[in-house]
Amino acid sequence: MLLDVVIPTYRDGAWLEHLLDSVVEQNLTRTRIFVVYDREEVPEGRAASGMMPELTVVHAPRGIGAARNAGASAGAGDWILFLDADGILPDGFLAHVRQIIMRDNPNAAAFNFYADSFKWYLRAGTRVSWWYLRFMNLFGRAALPGFATLVSRRAFTEIGGYRNDLAISEDFVLSDDLFAAGYSVSLYARPWLIYSTRRFDLPIAASARLFWRYLVIDLARRLSRRTYALGEIDYAFGAHAEPGRRRYPRDLRT
């Protein structure tokens, strides 16, 4: 079983490097890593050094959907795991993913997630988001948050991959397209993924606005089948910081 790991990146810098540091600690047997850069960006660090024989650099037009599709097209694995560039994989994450594939053979799957943040309300917000997805899953409508999305290549190819015209909720719309094609989406409490809070810890008011915005968009998608093609989403609540000290609990490691 060959696994392709696709990581889109745009101005992610040291955040991507931290993710790749956690990737090299995984069992990479029969695993290929595809890091997808914007056409204007020059690869740096591990992606440019040749230190990871499993890693291939791909260039694509700007846009998260286009980048994920380009990375998927560059591989030939039976399964595709899409990761955000600013996350961290706990020890044994990929091994656990392989166990799920062998045991359950899901069409698509999403995993639990935890915020790498020193702000309590951002950490709490991720738990609320997870339980919101779990609640929706009771009605057979699980969604795929983009932090870590596993999809079988057969299903991904049949639906035509991600939509390129969406700047927000493209991952949730992918789950809708899978449902429309007769596929199911599974949520797993383990393993956990550790992700950043968009490279800066937002004030509580800005966090609440961003959370509410996503909630309204997702409810509109679920209730009225409305999708949003907004161009590039502006996350400019503050300057993008370097990673520096990270906060993540060791007991989440699988």
Disulfide bonds with the S-S distance in Angstrom:
none
